[in-house]
Amino acid sequence: MRIIYIDVDTLRADHTTPYGYARPTTPNLQALADRGVTFDRYYCSDSPCLPSRTALTSGAFGISNGVIGHFGEAARYRLDSGHRPHPERPLLGQRLGDHGWYTAAVSMFAERHRAYHFLGNFRESIRATNEINDEDGSAINRVGLDWIRRHADSDDWYLHLTYWEPHTPYLTEPGWTEKAAASGPPPAWPDQAAIDGHQEVYGPRSAQDLHYSVVPQSSPTPHNAPDQIRTRADFEHLINGFDGTIMYWDQLFGELLATLDELGIAEETAIIVSADHGESFGENGSYGEHGHANEAVLRLPLVVYWPGVTDDLPESARHCDSLLYNIDLAPTLCDLLGVPIPSGWQGASFADAVRGEEIGSRDYLVLSQGAHTYQRAVRTRDHMYIRTYHPGCMKVEWEQLYDVSADPHLTRDLLHEQPELAGTMRTHLAEWWHTYAGRPGALPDPMQTTLQVGPTYYNDPVMYAEHLRATGRAHLAEDLERQLSTAVGATPVSWHASEQSWTPERRTRMAALFAQRDDELD
């Protein structure tokens, strides 16, 4: 058996064909889905990039593995000491390796996020280029398909391929954006009324600050993204850029499928396609960003083709709507391969669903965001409750409650209309927290222990408040400052966080680099 895991950064599930998107963005992914199983309610336990992939490969929530954010103590993986992985909590790749599997990756992820624990999954780890940002997927195919050709006659290998394309800043050629625009109408929401309302929502990657990151910026790819979202035309410009990158990735994926056919191993190679997180396009007033613990960000695509298992399933078994976490994938792979599942993993196998059988569903999931805000969400089949612990630089509410089934874009907060349901969701969150951080032997919740610093690596709240005032939005700056004073100033403390995420020197250097880039674009 050969296994290829396709990791597509920022691939939003409902912008792909297997999930019913109106535009034909992913015909090759659909061809795989026609032979596999599509999982409709699959979520990352922790988001975005670094927490999600750490959870995926550790089989554990960020509250336990230590990684809930993107820098400092919030990004410190709780590595066991000694000369070998702990037998009860190995990484997925280590578990497979111990049972005879050759594991390899073509990915820049470990270097991009300084996630060197990720390398522990693989005997062989390759960076296709010297880039650690904005890597073209054609380079992944160049190296990845060559690796497959060289190992086509071997068996029992696991290959992880990371593609960057759907992540901003949408570096594909203009032709792909034009192809997306010509492929069908864009999503009807947000309409102009919603976009008008979003002008009062502040935060990096909000309507007026679409490219704000550390400092104000203009669009680095004007052919694929506007400078701001003021009108429906601006939104359509942005969504065409996003959909175009997905179409480009799908073509690359088609090249991979064709290579397997050419080598005669297509029917002997399992293929799993998923993502680290999704993307907001107007949800909570955010555009082209994955900064909230909301449905758009936390829901993932997952399509599994397993030769000899999924080929001849009835159509009724080709979709599974059970509530699942990405930490469930590691035990599922072990189950399908006959490898014992480590007792320290916190996920549960859904291998029976891959086999076409009906499986049960959790009553609820608890999902986290730690890079741009500190939030945790409770997701039931119909509803989502979101609790904010630190706003970062975003306009957020401390609590929100939505009927996602009736209101998929989270436009109507039901918190005060349904107090009993809100209470139930708070109870779910408390039960989950006490299970993983409130019992003897549990380590501290990193979202709590890093609240003084918070999710400030990408954007400094003081600088951003200054930017809001400089752009005529003093009332929004005051709102941000009020939120932050509530978060960190209500209780006096006798110590101060020692780590400064952005020094003045670093800010100046970054501003100069962005100014130089803008001059080159002009």
Secondary structure as the mmCIF struct_conf table of DSSP 4:
data_model
#
loop_
_struct_conf.conf_type_id
_struct_conf.id
_struct_conf.beg_label_comp_id
_struct_conf.beg_label_asym_id
_struct_conf.beg_label_seq_id
_struct_conf.end_label_comp_id
_struct_conf.end_label_asym_id
_struct_conf.end_label_seq_id
STRN STRN1 ARG A 2 VAL A 8
TURN_TY1_P TURN_TY1_P1 ASP A 9 THR A 10
HELX_RH_3T_P HELX_RH_3T_P1 ALA A 13 HIS A 15
BEND BEND1 THR A 16 THR A 16
HELX_RH_3T_P HELX_RH_3T_P2 THR A 17 TYR A 19
TURN_TY1_P TURN_TY1_P2 GLY A 20 GLY A 20
BEND BEND2 ALA A 22 ARG A 23
HELX_RH_AL_P HELX_RH_AL_P1 PRO A 27 ALA A 33
TURN_TY1_P TURN_TY1_P3 ASP A 34 ARG A 35
BEND BEND3 GLY A 36 GLY A 36
STRN STRN2 VAL A 37 PHE A 39
BEND BEND4 ASP A 40 ARG A 41
STRN STRN3 TYR A 42 TYR A 43
BEND BEND5 SER A 45 SER A 45
STRN STRN4 ASP A 46 SER A 47
BEND BEND6 PRO A 48 PRO A 48
HELX_RH_AL_P HELX_RH_AL_P2 CYS A 49 SER A 58
TURN_TY1_P TURN_TY1_P4 GLY A 59 GLY A 59
BEND BEND7 ALA A 60 ALA A 60
HELX_RH_AL_P HELX_RH_AL_P3 GLY A 62 ASN A 65
BEND BEND8 GLY A 66 GLY A 66
STRN STRN5 VAL A 67 VAL A 67
BEND BEND9 ILE A 68 PHE A 71
HELX_RH_3T_P HELX_RH_3T_P3 GLY A 72 ALA A 74
STRN STRN6 ALA A 75 ALA A 75
HELX_LH_PP_P HELX_LH_PP_P1 LEU A 79 SER A 81
BEND BEND10 GLY A 82 ARG A 84
TURN_TY1_P TURN_TY1_P5 PRO A 87 GLU A 88
BEND BEND11 ARG A 89 ARG A 89
HELX_RH_AL_P HELX_RH_AL_P4 LEU A 92 ASP A 98
TURN_TY1_P TURN_TY1_P6 HIS A 99 GLY A 100
STRN STRN7 TYR A 102 VAL A 106
BEND BEND12 MET A 108 MET A 108
HELX_RH_AL_P HELX_RH_AL_P5 PHE A 109 ARG A 112
TURN_TY1_P TURN_TY1_P7 HIS A 113 ARG A 114
HELX_RH_3T_P HELX_RH_3T_P4 TYR A 116 ASN A 121
BEND BEND13 ARG A 123 ARG A 123
STRN STRN8 GLU A 124 ILE A 126
BEND BEND14 ALA A 128 ASN A 130
BEND BEND15 ILE A 132 ASP A 134
HELX_RH_AL_P HELX_RH_AL_P6 GLY A 137 ARG A 150
TURN_TY1_P TURN_TY1_P8 HIS A 151 ASP A 153
BEND BEND16 ASP A 156 ASP A 156
STRN STRN9 TRP A 157 TYR A 163
TURN_TY1_P TURN_TY1_P9 GLU A 165 PRO A 166
BEND BEND17 HIS A 167 HIS A 167
TURN_TY1_P TURN_TY1_P10 THR A 168 PRO A 169
BEND BEND18 THR A 172 THR A 172
HELX_RH_AL_P HELX_RH_AL_P7 PRO A 174 ALA A 182
TURN_TY1_P TURN_TY1_P11 SER A 183 SER A 183
BEND BEND19 GLY A 184 GLY A 184
HELX_LH_PP_P HELX_LH_PP_P2 PRO A 185 PRO A 187
BEND BEND20 ALA A 188 ALA A 188
BEND BEND21 PRO A 190 PRO A 190
HELX_RH_AL_P HELX_RH_AL_P8 GLN A 192 HIS A 198
TURN_TY1_P TURN_TY1_P12 GLN A 199 GLU A 200
BEND BEND22 GLY A 203 GLY A 203
TURN_TY1_P TURN_TY1_P13 PRO A 204 ARG A 205
STRN STRN10 SER A 206 SER A 206
BEND BEND23 ALA A 207 ALA A 207
TURN_TY1_P TURN_TY1_P14 GLN A 208 HIS A 211
BEND BEND24 SER A 213 VAL A 215
BEND BEND25 PRO A 220 PRO A 220
TURN_TY1_P TURN_TY1_P15 PRO A 222 ASN A 224
BEND BEND26 ASP A 227 ASP A 227
BEND BEND27 THR A 231 THR A 231
HELX_RH_AL_P HELX_RH_AL_P9 ARG A 232 LEU A 263
TURN_TY1_P TURN_TY1_P16 GLY A 264 GLY A 264
HELX_RH_3T_P HELX_RH_3T_P5 ALA A 266 GLU A 268
STRN STRN11 THR A 269 SER A 274
BEND BEND28 ASP A 276 ASP A 276
STRN STRN12 SER A 280 PHE A 281
BEND BEND29 GLY A 282 GLY A 282
HELX_RH_3T_P HELX_RH_3T_P6 GLU A 283 GLY A 285
STRN STRN13 SER A 286 SER A 286
STRN STRN14 TYR A 287 GLU A 289
BEND BEND30 HIS A 292 ASN A 294
HELX_RH_AL_P HELX_RH_AL_P10 GLU A 295 LEU A 298
STRN STRN15 ARG A 299 LEU A 300
STRN STRN16 LEU A 302 TYR A 305
TURN_TY1_P TURN_TY1_P17 PRO A 307 ASP A 312
HELX_RH_3T_P HELX_RH_3T_P7 GLU A 315 ALA A 317
BEND BEND31 ARG A 318 ARG A 318
STRN STRN17 HIS A 319 CYS A 320
BEND BEND32 SER A 322 SER A 322
STRN STRN18 LEU A 324 TYR A 325
HELX_RH_3T_P HELX_RH_3T_P8 ASN A 326 ASP A 328
HELX_RH_AL_P HELX_RH_AL_P11 LEU A 329 LEU A 337
TURN_TY1_P TURN_TY1_P18 GLY A 338 GLY A 338
HELX_LH_PP_P HELX_LH_PP_P3 VAL A 339 PRO A 342
TURN_TY1_P TURN_TY1_P19 SER A 343 GLY A 344
HELX_RH_AL_P HELX_RH_AL_P12 ALA A 351 VAL A 354
TURN_TY1_P TURN_TY1_P20 ARG A 355 GLY A 356
BEND BEND33 ASP A 363 ASP A 363
STRN STRN19 LEU A 365 GLN A 369
BEND BEND34 ALA A 371 THR A 373
STRN STRN20 TYR A 374 ARG A 379
BEND BEND35 ARG A 381 ASP A 382
STRN STRN21 HIS A 383 HIS A 390
TURN_TY1_P TURN_TY1_P21 GLY A 392 CYS A 393
BEND BEND36 MET A 394 MET A 394
BEND BEND37 TRP A 398 TRP A 398
STRN STRN22 GLU A 399 ASP A 403
TURN_TY1_P TURN_TY1_P22 VAL A 404 ALA A 406
TURN_TY1_P TURN_TY1_P23 PRO A 408 HIS A 409
BEND BEND38 ARG A 412 ARG A 412
TURN_TY1_P TURN_TY1_P24 LEU A 415 GLU A 417
HELX_RH_AL_P HELX_RH_AL_P13 PRO A 419 ALA A 437
BEND BEND39 GLY A 438 ARG A 439
TURN_TY1_P TURN_TY1_P25 PRO A 440 GLY A 441
HELX_LH_PP_P HELX_LH_PP_P4 ALA A 442 PRO A 444
HELX_RH_AL_P HELX_RH_AL_P14 PRO A 446 THR A 449
TURN_TY1_P TURN_TY1_P26 THR A 450 VAL A 453
BEND BEND40 PRO A 455 PRO A 455
BEND BEND41 TYR A 457 TYR A 458
HELX_RH_AL_P HELX_RH_AL_P15 PRO A 461 ALA A 470
TURN_TY1_P TURN_TY1_P27 THR A 471 GLY A 472
HELX_RH_AL_P HELX_RH_AL_P16 ALA A 474 VAL A 488
BEND BEND42 GLY A 489 THR A 491
BEND BEND43 SER A 494 SER A 494
BEND BEND44 SER A 501 TRP A 502
HELX_RH_AL_P HELX_RH_AL_P17 PRO A 504 LEU A 521
#
